[in-house]
Amino acid sequence: AIIALKQGLGRLIRNSTDRGVLSVLDVRMMTSRYGRFFFESLPKMTLIHDLQTIHRFFEPQ
């Protein structure tokens, strides 16, 4: 499952100018012991819990 998540993220961000949002809606990512391994396997990124911040991300620049 970790590999599939990393592959999906790789399809979202292909070069340094790409922007995207990876949404993980499974609460186990935050509540289970193994959820930490998922996050640690991903590249450094900002973790956001606020939906308004995500809305602003998608506003035209």
N, C-alpha and C positions, 0 to 999 in steps of 0.2 A: 504494500500500500504506500509506503514511503517513496518508493521508486516511481510509482504512478503519479503521485502528487508532484514530485520534482519534474517529471516529464511534462506534465500539464503546465507547470509554471514556465518551463523552457519554451513551450509553444506560445505562451502569452508574451514573454519578453525575449525577443530575438537579437536585439542590438541595443547599444547604449542610449539611443534616443526613444526607444519604445517606452510606453507608459501603460500600466494596467493595474487591475485590482484582483487579487486572489481572495475569494470569499470562502472561508471554511465555516460552515454552518452547523457542524457537528459539535455539540457541547463537550463531547469526550476529549476533544483536542485541548481543552482547558482544564478538565477535571480528572483525567486519568493519568497515571504515571507514564504510560507510553506516549501520551500526547506531546510530552517534552521532546522526545526523540524525533518526532515529525518536525517540530519547529527548529531544532538544532541542525537538521539535515538540509534546511533551506538556506539560500543566500541571505545575508543581512537585509532586513526590510523593516519598515515601520509597521507596528502592530496597532491597529485602530479598532476601537469598540464603538465609536460615535458615528452614527449614520449620517449626520450632517456633514462631517468631514469628508465622507465618501461622496456625498452629493456635490460638494465644492470641487472635489478632484475632477469631476466630469464636466464642470462648467467650461465654456469656451475660454481659451487663453488670450 
